[in-house]
Amino acid sequence: MKTKTTFILFVAILFCSLMIIQFGCKKDENNDDGGVATVTTTIITNITQATATSGGNVSDNGGYTVTARGICWSTNENPTLNDNYTTDGSGTGVFISEITGLTANTSYYVRAYATNSEGTAYGNQETFIT
């Protein structure tokens, strides 16, 4: 009888362990406790023929340290880090970026970005003409 009880106890512990592994470690896709950061782009100011000022606000780090933040810009919509960009520190909070080397009478698109170990998030797109 003791062997049967021990076996049932072993199976119960094994089953519970498997359930914990299966469901306890699975990331809840609806949970906002991790992922890319949340960032918004500030409006463009101080526009000249060759420069402008923008920036952003990293309001949530996504559960991971923000290692880089700044703005990216292009003459094409939805600029990314493959285009021109600034690096304006790290972490959460408000930051200001100076855009330089622009061409006069040209339309530009700007987005803030924030990078953590889960990837790079982009803010809303702003546009301006030099």
N, CA, C and O atoms as a GROMACS GRO file, in nm:
protein
  520
    1MET      N    1   0.082  -0.119   0.000
    1MET     CA    2   0.000   0.000   0.000
    1MET      C    3   0.086   0.125   0.000
    1MET      O    4   0.052   0.223  -0.066
    2LYS      N    5   0.197   0.123   0.074
    2LYS     CA    6   0.285   0.238   0.082
    2LYS      C    7   0.345   0.267  -0.055
    2LYS      O    8   0.360   0.384  -0.090
    3THR      N    9   0.379   0.167  -0.134
    3THR     CA   10   0.435   0.187  -0.267
    3THR      C   11   0.333   0.252  -0.359
    3THR      O   12   0.368   0.340  -0.437
    4LYS      N   13   0.208   0.210  -0.350
    4LYS     CA   14   0.104   0.268  -0.434
    4LYS      C   15   0.081   0.415  -0.398
    4LYS      O   16   0.066   0.498  -0.487
    5THR      N   17   0.079   0.448  -0.269
    5THR     CA   18   0.062   0.585  -0.224
    5THR      C   19   0.180   0.671  -0.270
    5THR      O   20   0.161   0.784  -0.315
    6THR      N   21   0.299   0.619  -0.258
    6THR     CA   22   0.419   0.690  -0.302
    6THR      C   23   0.413   0.716  -0.452
    6THR      O   24   0.447   0.825  -0.497
    7PHE      N   25   0.370   0.617  -0.529
    7PHE     CA   26   0.360   0.632  -0.674
    7PHE      C   27   0.257   0.738  -0.710
    7PHE      O   28   0.282   0.821  -0.798
    8ILE      N   29   0.142   0.738  -0.645
    8ILE     CA   30   0.037   0.838  -0.672
    8ILE      C   31   0.088   0.978  -0.636
    8ILE      O   32   0.063   1.073  -0.710
    9LEU      N   33   0.157   0.991  -0.525
    9LEU     CA   34   0.214   1.118  -0.484
    9LEU      C   35   0.317   1.164  -0.586
    9LEU      O   36   0.320   1.282  -0.622
   10PHE      N   37   0.401   1.075  -0.633
   10PHE     CA   38   0.501   1.108  -0.735
   10PHE      C   39   0.435   1.157  -0.863
   10PHE      O   40   0.477   1.258  -0.920
   11VAL      N   41   0.331   1.088  -0.910
   11VAL     CA   42   0.260   1.127  -1.031
   11VAL      C   43   0.194   1.264  -1.010
   11VAL      O   44   0.196   1.348  -1.101
   12ALA      N   45   0.135   1.288  -0.894
   12ALA     CA   46   0.070   1.416  -0.866
   12ALA      C   47   0.172   1.529  -0.868
   12ALA      O   48   0.145   1.635  -0.924
   13ILE      N   49   0.288   1.510  -0.807
   13ILE     CA   50   0.394   1.612  -0.806
   13ILE      C   51   0.445   1.636  -0.948
   13ILE      O   52   0.467   1.750  -0.988
   14LEU      N   53   0.464   1.530  -1.022
   14LEU     CA   54   0.510   1.542  -1.161
   14LEU      C   55   0.408   1.620  -1.244
   14LEU      O   56   0.445   1.709  -1.320
   15PHE      N   57   0.280   1.586  -1.229
   15PHE     CA   58   0.174   1.656  -1.302
   15PHE      C   59   0.171   1.804  -1.266
   15PHE      O   60   0.163   1.889  -1.355
   16CYS      N   61   0.177   1.836  -1.138
   16CYS     CA   62   0.177   1.976  -1.095
   16CYS      C   63   0.299   2.051  -1.148
   16CYS      O   64   0.288   2.166  -1.189
   17SER      N   65   0.413   1.987  -1.146
   17SER     CA   66   0.535   2.050  -1.198
   17SER      C   67   0.522   2.080  -1.347
   17SER      O   68   0.561   2.188  -1.392
   18LEU      N   69   0.467   1.986  -1.422
   18LEU     CA   70   0.447   2.009  -1.565
   18LEU      C   71   0.348   2.122  -1.590
   18LEU      O   72   0.366   2.200  -1.683
   19MET      N   73   0.244   2.131  -1.510
   19MET     CA   74   0.146   2.239  -1.526
   19MET      C   75   0.209   2.375  -1.496
   19MET      O   76   0.182   2.473  -1.565
   20ILE      N   77   0.292   2.380  -1.394
   20ILE     CA   78   0.362   2.506  -1.360
   20ILE      C   79   0.454   2.547  -1.474
   20ILE      O   80   0.458   2.664  -1.512
   21ILE      N   81   0.526   2.452  -1.529
   21ILE     CA   82   0.616   2.483  -1.641
   21ILE      C   83   0.535   2.527  -1.763
   21ILE      O   84   0.571   2.624  -1.829
   22GLN      N   85   0.429   2.456  -1.792
   22GLN     CA   86   0.349   2.486  -1.911
   22GLN      C   87   0.279   2.621  -1.901
   22GLN      O   88   0.285   2.700  -1.996
   23PHE      N   89   0.214   2.649  -1.790
   23PHE     CA   90   0.131   2.768  -1.780
   23PHE      C   91   0.194   2.879  -1.696
   23PHE      O   92   0.165   2.997  -1.718
   24GLY      N   93   0.277   2.844  -1.604
   24GLY     CA   94   0.337   2.945  -1.516
   24GLY      C   95   0.445   3.026  -1.583
   24GLY      O   96   0.468   3.140  -1.543
   25CYS      N   97   0.512   2.974  -1.682
   25CYS     CA   98   0.621   3.044  -1.747
   25CYS      C   99   0.581   3.105  -1.881
   25CYS      O  100   0.662   3.173  -1.944
   26LYS      N  101   0.462   3.081  -1.923
   26LYS     CA  102   0.417   3.133  -2.052
   26LYS      C  103   0.382   3.280  -2.038
   26LYS      O  104   0.311   3.318  -1.946
   27LYS      N  105   0.432   3.363  -2.129
   27LYS     CA  106   0.404   3.505  -2.126
   27LYS      C  107   0.259   3.529  -2.167
   27LYS      O  108   0.212   3.475  -2.268
   28ASP      N  109   0.191   3.609  -2.089
   28ASP     CA  110   0.054   3.647  -2.121
   28ASP      C  111   0.058   3.754  -2.229
   28ASP      O  112   0.106   3.865  -2.204
   29GLU      N  113   0.008   3.724  -2.348
   29GLU     CA  114   0.015   3.817  -2.460
   29GLU      C  115  -0.065   3.944  -2.435
   29GLU      O  116  -0.040   4.045  -2.500
   30ASN      N  117  -0.159   3.941  -2.344
   30ASN     CA  118  -0.239   4.059  -2.313
   30ASN      C  119  -0.182   4.139  -2.197
   30ASN      O  120  -0.240   4.239  -2.156
   31ASN      N  121  -0.070   4.096  -2.144
   31ASN     CA  122  -0.008   4.161  -2.030
   31ASN      C  123   0.091   4.265  -2.080
   31ASN      O  124   0.174   4.235  -2.166
   32ASP      N  125   0.084   4.386  -2.027
   32ASP     CA  126   0.174   4.494  -2.068
   32ASP      C  127   0.298   4.501  -1.981
   32ASP      O  128   0.363   4.605  -1.977
   33ASP      N  129   0.333   4.394  -1.913
   33ASP     CA  130   0.447   4.397  -1.823
   33ASP      C  131   0.580   4.377  -1.894
   33ASP      O  132   0.682   4.362  -1.827
   34GLY      N  133   0.583   4.375  -2.025
   34GLY     CA  134   0.710   4.360  -2.094
   34GLY      C  135   0.696   4.381  -2.242
   34GLY      O  136   0.590   4.354  -2.300
   35GLY      N  137   0.800   4.430  -2.303
   35GLY     CA  138   0.801   4.452  -2.446
   35GLY      C  139   0.876   4.578  -2.480
   35GLY      O  140   0.957   4.627  -2.401
   36VAL      N  141   0.849   4.630  -2.598
   36VAL     CA  142   0.915   4.753  -2.640
   36VAL      C  143   0.862   4.871  -2.559
   36VAL      O  144   0.756   4.863  -2.497
   37ALA      N  145   0.937   4.979  -2.560
   37ALA     CA  146   0.901   5.099  -2.485
   37ALA      C  147   0.783   5.171  -2.551
   37ALA      O  148   0.743   5.139  -2.663
   38THR      N  149   0.729   5.269  -2.480
   38THR     CA  150   0.626   5.357  -2.534
   38THR      C  151   0.687   5.496  -2.548
   38THR      O  152   0.738   5.552  -2.451
   39VAL      N  153   0.682   5.551  -2.669
   39VAL     CA  154   0.745   5.681  -2.695
   39VAL      C  155   0.654   5.766  -2.782
   39VAL      O  156   0.587   5.714  -2.872
   40THR      N  157   0.652   5.896  -2.757
   40THR     CA  158   0.578   5.990  -2.841
   40THR      C  159   0.676   6.094  -2.895
   40THR      O  160   0.778   6.124  -2.832
   41THR      N  161   0.643   6.149  -3.010
   41THR     CA  162   0.725   6.251  -3.075
   41THR      C  163   0.668   6.388  -3.043
   41THR      O  164   0.547   6.408  -3.050
   42THR      N  165   0.755   6.482  -3.008
   42THR     CA  166   0.709   6.619  -2.984
   42THR      C  167   0.702   6.696  -3.117
   42THR      O  168   0.763   6.656  -3.216
   43ILE      N  169   0.629   6.805  -3.116
   43ILE     CA  170   0.614   6.884  -3.238
   43ILE      C  171   0.749   6.946  -3.276
   43ILE      O  172   0.838   6.960  -3.193
   44ILE      N  173   0.761   6.981  -3.402
   44ILE     CA  174   0.884   7.040  -3.455
   44ILE      C  175   0.882   7.190  -3.428
   44ILE      O  176   0.782   7.257  -3.453
   45THR      N  177   0.992   7.243  -3.377
   45THR     CA  178   1.004   7.386  -3.351
   45THR      C  179   1.137   7.437  -3.407
   45THR      O  180   1.218   7.359  -3.456
   46ASN      N  181   1.157   7.568  -3.400
   46ASN     CA  182   1.282   7.632  -3.440
   46ASN      C  183   1.327   7.590  -3.581
   46ASN      O  184   1.445   7.562  -3.603
   47ILE      N  185   1.234   7.586  -3.674
   47ILE     CA  186   1.265   7.543  -3.810
   47ILE      C  187   1.338   7.654  -3.885
   47ILE      O  188   1.290   7.767  -3.891
   48THR      N  189   1.454   7.619  -3.942
   48THR     CA  190   1.527   7.710  -4.031
   48THR      C  191   1.545   7.637  -4.164
   48THR      O  192   1.487   7.531  -4.185
   49GLN      N  193   1.626   7.693  -4.251
   49GLN     CA  194   1.650   7.627  -4.379
   49GLN      C  195   1.738   7.502  -4.364
   49GLN      O  196   1.737   7.416  -4.452
   50ALA      N  197   1.812   7.491  -4.254
   50ALA     CA  198   1.903   7.378  -4.239
   50ALA      C  199   1.891   7.303  -4.107
   50ALA      O  200   1.955   7.199  -4.088
   51THR      N  201   1.808   7.353  -4.014
   51THR     CA  202   1.798   7.289  -3.883
   51THR      C  203   1.653   7.291  -3.833
   51THR      O  204   1.568   7.363  -3.885
   52ALA      N  205   1.629   7.212  -3.731
   52ALA     CA  206   1.500   7.211  -3.662
   52ALA      C  207   1.520   7.144  -3.526
   52ALA      O  208   1.622   7.079  -3.502
   53THR      N  209   1.423   7.160  -3.439
   53THR     CA  210   1.427   7.099  -3.307
   53THR      C  211   1.304   7.012  -3.289
   53THR      O  212   1.193   7.051  -3.325
   54SER      N  213   1.323   6.894  -3.232
   54SER     CA  214   1.213   6.806  -3.197
   54SER      C  215   1.252   6.735  -3.070
   54SER      O  216   1.327   6.789  -2.988
   55GLY      N  217   1.204   6.616  -3.051
   55GLY     CA  218   1.235   6.538  -2.932
   55GLY      C  219   1.124   6.438  -2.907
   55GLY      O  220   1.050   6.401  -2.998
   56GLY      N  221   1.115   6.395  -2.783
   56GLY     CA  222   1.013   6.297  -2.751
   56GLY      C  223   0.999   6.276  -2.603
   56GLY      O  224   1.063   6.342  -2.522
   57ASN      N  225   0.914   6.181  -2.571
   57ASN     CA  226   0.892   6.143  -2.432
   57ASN      C  227   0.879   5.991  -2.426
   57ASN      O  228   0.786   5.933  -2.484
   58VAL      N  229   0.970   5.927  -2.357
   58VAL     CA  230   0.962   5.783  -2.333
   58VAL      C  231   0.884   5.768  -2.202
   58VAL      O  232   0.937   5.788  -2.094
   59SER      N  233   0.757   5.732  -2.216
   59SER     CA  234   0.668   5.727  -2.099
   59SER      C  235   0.666   5.591  -2.030
   59SER      O  236   0.622   5.580  -1.915
   60ASP      N  237   0.714   5.487  -2.098
   60ASP     CA  238   0.715   5.352  -2.040
   60ASP      C  239   0.830   5.276  -2.102
   60ASP      O  240   0.845   5.274  -2.224
   61ASN      N  241   0.912   5.213  -2.020
   61ASN     CA  242   1.027   5.140  -2.072
   61ASN      C  243   0.994   4.998  -2.118
   61ASN      O  244   1.083   4.927  -2.165
   62GLY      N  245   0.869   4.957  -2.107
   62GLY     CA  246   0.828   4.824  -2.151
   62GLY      C  247   0.875   4.712  -2.059
   62GLY      O  248   0.865   4.594  -2.093
   63GLY      N  249   0.927   4.749  -1.944
   63GLY     CA  250   0.976   4.648  -1.850
   63GLY      C  251   1.125   4.621  -1.864
   63GLY      O  252   1.180   4.537  -1.792
   64TYR      N  253   1.191   4.692  -1.955
   64TYR     CA  254   1.334   4.673  -1.979
   64TYR      C  255   1.402   4.810  -1.989
   64TYR      O  256   1.337   4.907  -2.028
   65THR      N  257   1.527   4.819  -1.956
   65THR     CA  258   1.600   4.945  -1.960
   65THR      C  259   1.608   5.000  -2.102
   65THR      O  260   1.648   4.928  -2.194
   66VAL      N  261   1.572   5.126  -2.119
   66VAL     CA  262   1.586   5.193  -2.248
   66VAL      C  263   1.733   5.233  -2.262
   66VAL      O  264   1.784   5.315  -2.185
   67THR      N  265   1.799   5.175  -2.360
   67THR     CA  266   1.942   5.196  -2.378
   67THR      C  267   1.975   5.306  -2.478
   67THR      O  268   2.087   5.357  -2.480
   68ALA      N  269   1.879   5.345  -2.561
   68ALA     CA  270   1.900   5.454  -2.657
   68ALA      C  271   1.766   5.517  -2.690
   68ALA      O  272   1.663   5.450  -2.696
   69ARG      N  273   1.771   5.648  -2.712
   69ARG     CA  274   1.651   5.720  -2.752
   69ARG      C  275   1.693   5.840  -2.834
   69ARG      O  276   1.807   5.886  -2.824
   70GLY      N  277   1.603   5.889  -2.915
   70GLY     CA  278   1.632   6.004  -2.999
   70GLY      C  279   1.524   6.018  -3.103
   70GLY      O  280   1.411   5.972  -3.084
   71ILE      N  281   1.558   6.083  -3.214
   71ILE     CA  282   1.464   6.096  -3.324
   71ILE      C  283   1.531   6.050  -3.452
   71ILE      O  284   1.654   6.052  -3.465
   72CYS      N  285   1.450   6.008  -3.546
   72CYS     CA  286   1.499   5.975  -3.680
   72CYS      C  287   1.418   6.056  -3.779
   72CYS      O  288   1.302   6.087  -3.755
   73TRP      N  289   1.480   6.090  -3.891
   73TRP     CA  290   1.411   6.172  -3.990
   73TRP      C  291   1.452   6.133  -4.130
   73TRP      O  292   1.558   6.076  -4.153
   74SER      N  293   1.362   6.166  -4.224
   74SER     CA  294   1.383   6.131  -4.364
   74SER      C  295   1.291   6.218  -4.450
   74SER      O  296   1.198   6.280  -4.400
   75THR      N  297   1.319   6.219  -4.580
   75THR     CA  298   1.226   6.282  -4.674
   75THR      C  299   1.117   6.184  -4.713
   75THR      O  300   1.024   6.220  -4.786
   76ASN      N  301   1.126   6.062  -4.665
   76ASN     CA  302   1.023   5.959  -4.687
   76ASN      C  303   0.947   5.936  -4.557
   76ASN      O  304   1.001   5.953  -4.448
   77GLU      N  305   0.822   5.897  -4.569
   77GLU     CA  306   0.740   5.871  -4.450
   77GLU      C  307   0.794   5.755  -4.368
   77GLU      O  308   0.868   5.669  -4.418
   78ASN      N  309   0.757   5.755  -4.240
   78ASN     CA  310   0.792   5.649  -4.144
   78ASN      C  311   0.943   5.625  -4.134
   78ASN      O  312   0.989   5.513  -4.157
   79PRO      N  313   1.018   5.728  -4.101
   79PRO     CA  314   1.163   5.709  -4.086
   79PRO      C  315   1.196   5.610  -3.976
   79PRO      O  316   1.121   5.594  -3.879
   80THR      N  317   1.309   5.542  -3.991
   80THR     CA  318   1.356   5.444  -3.893
   80THR      C  319   1.504   5.471  -3.865
   80THR      O  320   1.561   5.569  -3.914
   81LEU      N  321   1.564   5.385  -3.787
   81LEU     CA  322   1.707   5.397  -3.759
   81LEU      C  323   1.793   5.367  -3.882
   81LEU      O  324   1.915   5.384  -3.878
   82ASN      N  325   1.732   5.322  -3.991
   82ASN     CA  326   1.806   5.307  -4.117
   82ASN      C  327   1.824   5.441  -4.187
   82ASN      O  328   1.900   5.451  -4.283
   83ASP      N  329   1.754   5.544  -4.138
   83ASP     CA  330   1.764   5.680  -4.193
   83ASP      C  331   1.855   5.763  -4.102
   83ASP      O  332   1.929   5.708  -4.020
   84ASN      N  333   1.848   5.894  -4.114
   84ASN     CA  334   1.922   5.983  -4.024
   84ASN      C  335   1.861   5.975  -3.885
   84ASN      O  336   1.739   5.964  -3.871
   85TYR      N  337   1.945   5.982  -3.781
   85TYR     CA  338   1.891   5.980  -3.646
   85TYR      C  339   1.988   6.044  -3.548
   85TYR      O  340   2.108   6.056  -3.573
   86THR      N  341   1.932   6.084  -3.435
   86THR     CA  342   2.013   6.135  -3.324
   86THR      C  343   2.014   6.031  -3.214
   86THR      O  344   1.931   5.940  -3.212
   87THR      N  345   2.107   6.046  -3.122
   87THR     CA  346   2.108   5.965  -3.000
   87THR      C  347   2.108   6.064  -2.884
   87THR      O  348   2.203   6.140  -2.866
   88ASP      N  349   2.002   6.061  -2.806
   88ASP     CA  350   1.982   6.160  -2.700
   88ASP      C  351   1.966   6.093  -2.565
   88ASP      O  352   1.864   6.109  -2.498
   89GLY      N  353   2.067   6.018  -2.526
   89GLY     CA  354   2.067   5.958  -2.394
   89GLY      C  355   1.994   5.826  -2.388
   89GLY      O  356   1.978   5.756  -2.489
   90SER      N  357   1.951   5.792  -2.267
   90SER     CA  358   1.884   5.666  -2.241
   90SER      C  359   1.782   5.686  -2.130
   90SER      O  360   1.774   5.794  -2.070
   91GLY      N  361   1.705   5.583  -2.103
   91GLY     CA  362   1.607   5.589  -1.995
   91GLY      C  363   1.475   5.650  -2.038
   91GLY      O  364   1.455   5.682  -2.156
   92THR      N  365   1.386   5.666  -1.941
   92THR     CA  366   1.255   5.724  -1.968
   92THR      C  367   1.261   5.875  -1.949
   92THR      O  368   1.359   5.930  -1.899
   93GLY      N  369   1.153   5.942  -1.991
   93GLY     CA  370   1.143   6.086  -1.972
   93GLY      C  371   1.150   6.162  -2.102
   93GLY      O  372   1.158   6.105  -2.211
   94VAL      N  373   1.146   6.294  -2.087
   94VAL     CA  374   1.145   6.385  -2.201
   94VAL      C  375   1.288   6.412  -2.247
   94VAL      O  376   1.380   6.422  -2.166
   95PHE      N  377   1.306   6.422  -2.379
   95PHE     CA  378   1.436   6.457  -2.436
   95PHE      C  379   1.417   6.551  -2.555
   95PHE      O  380   1.310   6.554  -2.616
   96ILE      N  381   1.520   6.627  -2.586
   96ILE     CA  382   1.518   6.724  -2.697
   96ILE      C  383   1.626   6.685  -2.796
   96ILE      O  384   1.736   6.644  -2.757
   97SER      N  385   1.594   6.698  -2.924
   97SER     CA  386   1.688   6.662  -3.031
   97SER      C  387   1.705   6.778  -3.128
   97SER      O  388   1.608   6.844  -3.166
   98GLU      N  389   1.827   6.801  -3.166
   98GLU     CA  390   1.858   6.902  -3.268
   98GLU      C  391   1.882   6.830  -3.400
   98GLU      O  392   1.969   6.743  -3.411
   99ILE      N  393   1.805   6.869  -3.501
   99ILE     CA  394   1.819   6.811  -3.635
   99ILE      C  395   1.902   6.909  -3.718
   99ILE      O  396   1.869   7.027  -3.728
  100THR      N  397   2.010   6.859  -3.777
  100THR     CA  398   2.098   6.947  -3.854
  100THR      C  399   2.123   6.886  -3.992
  100THR      O  400   2.089   6.771  -4.019
  101GLY      N  401   2.183   6.968  -4.080
  101GLY     CA  402   2.219   6.920  -4.212
  101GLY      C  403   2.102   6.906  -4.307
  101GLY      O  404   2.107   6.826  -4.400
  102LEU      N  405   1.995   6.982  -4.284
  102LEU     CA  406   1.876   6.974  -4.368
  102LEU      C  407   1.892   7.058  -4.495
  102LEU      O  408   1.977   7.146  -4.501
  103THR      N  409   1.811   7.029  -4.594
  103THR     CA  410   1.810   7.102  -4.720
  103THR      C  411   1.691   7.199  -4.721
  103THR      O  412   1.581   7.162  -4.681
  104ALA      N  413   1.714   7.321  -4.766
  104ALA     CA  414   1.609   7.423  -4.769
  104ALA      C  415   1.494   7.381  -4.861
  104ALA      O  416   1.514   7.312  -4.960
  105ASN      N  417   1.374   7.427  -4.824
  105ASN     CA  418   1.252   7.403  -4.903
  105ASN      C  419   1.225   7.254  -4.928
  105ASN      O  420   1.188   7.213  -5.038
  106THR      N  421   1.244   7.175  -4.824
  106THR     CA  422   1.227   7.029  -4.835
  106THR      C  423   1.133   6.980  -4.724
  106THR      O  424   1.140   7.028  -4.611
  107SER      N  425   1.047   6.887  -4.758
  107SER     CA  426   0.958   6.825  -4.658
  107SER      C  427   1.032   6.712  -4.587
  107SER      O  428   1.098   6.630  -4.651
  108TYR      N  429   1.020   6.709  -4.455
  108TYR     CA  430   1.082   6.604  -4.375
  108TYR      C  431   0.978   6.539  -4.284
  108TYR      O  432   0.881   6.602  -4.243
  109TYR      N  433   1.002   6.410  -4.254
  109TYR     CA  434   0.921   6.333  -4.162
  109TYR      C  435   1.009   6.296  -4.044
  109TYR      O  436   1.125   6.260  -4.061
  110VAL      N  437   0.953   6.304  -3.924
  110VAL     CA  438   1.028   6.283  -3.801
  110VAL      C  439   0.951   6.189  -3.709
  110VAL      O  440   0.828   6.200  -3.697
  111ARG      N  441   1.022   6.097  -3.644
  111ARG     CA  442   0.964   6.012  -3.539
  111ARG      C  443   1.065   5.995  -3.428
  111ARG      O  444   1.184   5.979  -3.453
  112ALA      N  445   1.018   5.999  -3.305
  112ALA     CA  446   1.102   5.965  -3.191
  112ALA      C  447   1.116   5.813  -3.186
  112ALA      O  448   1.031   5.740  -3.237
  113TYR      N  449   1.223   5.766  -3.124
  113TYR     CA  450   1.241   5.623  -3.106
  113TYR      C  451   1.295   5.596  -2.966
  113TYR      O  452   1.354   5.684  -2.903
  114ALA      N  453   1.275   5.474  -2.920
  114ALA     CA  454   1.332   5.426  -2.794
  114ALA      C  455   1.365   5.279  -2.811
  114ALA      O  456   1.282   5.200  -2.857
  115THR      N  457   1.486   5.242  -2.774
  115THR     CA  458   1.533   5.104  -2.790
  115THR      C  459   1.559   5.041  -2.654
  115THR      O  460   1.625   5.099  -2.568
  116ASN      N  461   1.506   4.920  -2.635
  116ASN     CA  462   1.540   4.838  -2.519
  116ASN      C  463   1.576   4.698  -2.570
  116ASN      O  464   1.584   4.677  -2.691
  117SER      N  465   1.597   4.605  -2.482
  117SER     CA  466   1.639   4.471  -2.524
  117SER      C  467   1.533   4.397  -2.604
  117SER      O  468   1.564   4.296  -2.668
  118GLU      N  469   1.410   4.444  -2.603
  118GLU     CA  470   1.302   4.380  -2.679
  118GLU      C  471   1.287   4.438  -2.819
  118GLU      O  472   1.215   4.382  -2.902
  119GLY      N  473   1.355   4.549  -2.848
  119GLY     CA  474   1.346   4.609  -2.981
  119GLY      C  475   1.336   4.760  -2.976
  119GLY      O  476   1.355   4.821  -2.871
  120THR      N  477   1.304   4.818  -3.090
  120THR     CA  478   1.292   4.963  -3.102
  120THR      C  479   1.146   4.999  -3.129
  120THR      O  480   1.081   4.944  -3.217
  121ALA      N  481   1.097   5.094  -3.050
  121ALA     CA  482   0.962   5.146  -3.068
  121ALA      C  483   0.973   5.285  -3.130
  121ALA      O  484   1.069   5.358  -3.104
  122TYR      N  485   0.875   5.321  -3.211
  122TYR     CA  486   0.872   5.452  -3.274
  122TYR      C  487   0.748   5.528  -3.231
  122TYR      O  488   0.642   5.469  -3.210
  123GLY      N  489   0.763   5.659  -3.218
  123GLY     CA  490   0.651   5.745  -3.183
  123GLY      C  491   0.572   5.786  -3.305
  123GLY      O  492   0.597   5.741  -3.417
  124ASN      N  493   0.476   5.873  -3.281
  124ASN     CA  494   0.394   5.929  -3.388
  124ASN      C  495   0.481   6.007  -3.485
  124ASN      O  496   0.586   6.060  -3.448
  125GLN      N  497   0.437   6.015  -3.607
  125GLN     CA  498   0.512   6.086  -3.711
  125GLN      C  499   0.471   6.234  -3.716
  125GLN      O  500   0.352   6.266  -3.715
  126GLU      N  501   0.570   6.320  -3.720
  126GLU     CA  502   0.549   6.464  -3.740
  126GLU      C  503   0.614   6.501  -3.872
  126GLU      O  504   0.707   6.434  -3.917
  127THR      N  505   0.567   6.609  -3.934
  127THR     CA  506   0.624   6.653  -4.061
  127THR      C  507   0.645   6.803  -4.059
  127THR      O  508   0.574   6.876  -3.990
  128PHE      N  509   0.742   6.850  -4.136
  128PHE     CA  510   0.769   6.994  -4.146
  128PHE      C  511   0.841   7.022  -4.278
  128PHE      O  512   0.892   6.931  -4.343
  129ILE      N  513   0.843   7.147  -4.314
  129ILE     CA  514   0.913   7.193  -4.436
  129ILE      C  515   1.015   7.298  -4.395
  129ILE      O  516   0.983   7.390  -4.321
  130THR      N  517   1.138   7.284  -4.442
  130THR     CA  518   1.242   7.381  -4.410
  130THR      C  519   1.224   7.507  -4.492
  130THR      O  520   1.302   7.601  -4.479
   0.00000   0.00000   0.00000
